[in-house]
Amino acid sequence: MMADQIDHKLEGPEATTAFGHSLARLLRTGDMITLSGDLGAGKSTLARGLISQCLSDHGLPIDDIPSPTFTIVQSYPWPGEHDQGREIWHIDLWRIDDPEELIELGFEEALGRHVMVVEWPDRLQGLLPQDVLSLNLAVENDGARHLTSGDLAETWRDRLRPLGLG
């Protein structure tokens, strides 16, 4: 039986990217994944792994997947067969001070419509959906990343089971 939380060690950047690849294959339209952790913990590495896998699985070009620190949002086509017009939003809230700024970016309209990968989710202040997958990355003394989660919604427990996390 799967645990209600994730507690997993990722042995460096390659393992963090690989976890992003695995997670990408579990995504559904409307999903939100939040990534917390200190600067340099691997949030953008995990997000890039996830996005690159989504694109490559569907034969879409993988050009550059930059961190959206300055643009706030980077969007990519969501390759679902029946999801025309949907996108993957990679959101970096490091520079957001007021949640009103998110409303101006179309965040509320995008909820449930696009897949969202959100770095620095503490700045969302009450705008998170109930079934979000909240992940935290911490750097360990040996350079590995310690991946943990908040309590997993049932939908995520079921989907994460094939990855053997818990």
MOQUI-V149458 format. One line per field, one symbol per residue. ss: DSSP state (~ for helix, > for strand, _ for the rest). burial: I if it has 16 or more other ideal C-beta (glycine too) atoms within 10 Angstrom, else O. A space follows every 50 residues. Layout:
BEGIN
ss->???
burial->???
END
This chain:
BEGIN
ss->______>>>>__~~~~~~~~~~~~_______>>>>>______~~~~~~~~ ~~~~~~~_______________>>>>>_________>>>>>>_______~ ~~~~__~~~~____>>>>>_~~~~________>>>>>>>_____>>>>>_ ___~~~~~~~~~~___
burial->OIOOOIOIOIOOOOIIIIIIIIIIOIIOOIIIIIIIIOOOIIIIIIIIII IIIIIOOOOOOOOOIOIIOOOIIIOIIIOOOOIOOIIIIIIIIOOIOOOO OIOOOOIOOIOOIIIIIIIIIOIIOOOOOOOIIIIIIOOOOOOIIIIOIO OIIOOIIOIIOOOOII
END
